[in-house]
Amino acid sequence: MIGCDLVAMNFWHKAMSNSHYNIRNYQSADFNKYVLLYAGAEKLEPSGRCVSPQFVAEQLERSNYSPEQDLFIVETDEDIVGYMNVTPELTIGRVVLDCWVHPEHRRRELATKLLGYATNRARELGAEIAHVNVAEDNVVAGRVLSRLGFSIVRRFLELRLDIADVGGLDIDPAATDCRYLQLGEENKLTQLQNRAFAGIWGYNPNTVEEIAFRTSLSNCSLDDIILIYEGDKAIGYCWTGISCEEGVPSVRMGRILMLGVVPDYRGKGIGQRLVLAGLARLKSKDLQVAELTVDSKNKAACALYKSLGFEVKIRTFWYEKTID
């Protein structure tokens, strides 16, 4: 099977060369052009990602990821016009794929060919499944994925709330039984997060090294991570951040990145208190809008967010394919 893949990839490479396109692995010398493409993608089709050179460089340096092996680019006339990012999450046997091709270079089967390269990389890594997240209204991408053997396995909701519509936020989250994460507590947060999300669909357990990396990023502050306690025991957390608009940090939009409560303390109002503490943190930074993502099958979380006034902004589908 691997031999067939290599033959197919060689065939694709020749076809690409004949049409002045070339798919290859990313190299460090591609960085500036990759940043330009990344920024162009965000400008043409906004997704809320930050695109500063520093942010992109940090993402390329994340743990358990090798851009020289896990990132493929499409080039033509010395320009980069498309990419395929393969993020390994091998603890749960999957890779997450992120693909984008400039609109002027679509309808040339480039995305399909990039998916071929990604599938081959997933096989090399020993992944069992590949996942792709696509907006519900991206009909073309959905058709391509379906044709290539992907099927919808989950629907997620992107929610939005005007923070001014929520009362009782004029408090310091750290003035109650909540407090901010402190330097050196990466292990505590790792254990808390893995307990809170154990068995949740799509969750890849984190390591201390991964949490330390994420908390050290330029767009993260320890004060963005709020822990809630019962006595001296951490039982939940809310991780907030600033969203990006047109690729740059927003002056009005914040985000609840993660919200977790350990199983023994669910159904006791802890989640609501954490959300309110997170919203208070965002309000203290003069942000007017809060956004978050939730699995539509998580009925308890959906009900909580609805009760606080969150409304659906967009819906996305997770597509899945078994790696043969």
C-alpha positions, 0 to 999 in steps of 0.5 A, a space after each residue: 500500500 505504501 508503495 502505491 502511495 509513493 507511485 501516486 505521489 510521484 505521479 502527482 509531482 510530475 503533474 504539478 511540475 507540468 502545470 507549474 505547481 509543486 507540492 513539497 515539504 516546508 523549509 525554514 527559508 519559506 517562513 516569510 512567504 508562508 506568513 504572507 499566505 497565512 495572513 492572506 488566508 485570514 484576510 480573505 476568509 476570516 477565522 479568528 486566527 492571529 497572523 503576526 510573524 511572532 505568533 506563526 513562528 511560535 505555532 511552528 515551534 510547538 511540541 510534538 510537531 515538525 514543520 519540515 515533516 508535518 507542513 506541506 506547501 504548494 508553490 508556483 512561480 516562487 510564490 506559496 499559494 496553498 498549504 496543508 498542516 498535519 497536527 499529530 495527536 497520537 495519544 488518541 490516534 489521530 491527526 488534525 488537518 488544516 488546508 487552505 488554497 488561494 481562491 485564484 488557484 482553486 479548481 485545480 485539485 490542489 486541495 485533493 492532492 494536499 490531502 493525499 500528502 497528508 494521508 501519507 504523512 498520517 500513515 507514517 505517524 501511525 495515526 488511525 484517523 484524520 479529522 478536518 473541521 469545516 464551516 457548515 456553509 463551506 459546501 465545496 469543502 464538504 463535497 471534496 471531503 465526502 468524495 475522498 471518503 470523509 464523513 461527518 462525525 460531530 457538529 460544533 457551535 461557535 457562540 457569541 455574547 455581548 459582555 455588557 448584557 451580563 450583570 454582576 461582572 464588576 468583581 475581581 475573579 481572584 477575590 472569591 474562591 477563584 485565583 489566577 494560575 501562578 508560575 510553576 503550576 503547569 503540572 497542576 493545570 495539566 492534571 486538572 485539565 486532563 481530569 476534566 476532559 478525560 473521555 471527551 470526544 476529540 480531547 488529546 491529553 496534554 503533557 506538562 511540557 505542552 502546557 508550559 509551552 502554551 502558557 509561555 506564548 506571547 498572546 498568553 498571560 497567567 492571569 488569563 487562566 482562572 482556577 476555582 478551589 474547594 479548600 486547597 483543591 483545584 476543581 475547575 478552570 477557565 482559560 480566556 484570551 483575546 481573539 483576533 480580527 483581520 489577523 491582529 489582536 482584537 480591541 473588542 473581542 475576547 474568547 473563552 478558550 477552555 472551560 473544565 470542571 472535574 467530574 465529581 463537582 459537575 452539576 453544582 454550578 461550578 461551570 457557571 461561576 467559572 464562565 462568569 469569572 472568565 467574562 469578568 476577566 475579559 471585561 477587565 481588559 475592556 473587551 466587549 464581546 466573548 466567543 467560545 466553541 462547544 460540542 453540540 452534543 454537550 447538552 449541559 454546556 450548551 444549556 449553560 451558555 444559552 442561559 447566560 445569553 450566548 447565541 450561535 454565530 456559526 456551525 462547523 462540522 468535524 469530518 473523519 476518515 479512517 487511515 487505511 
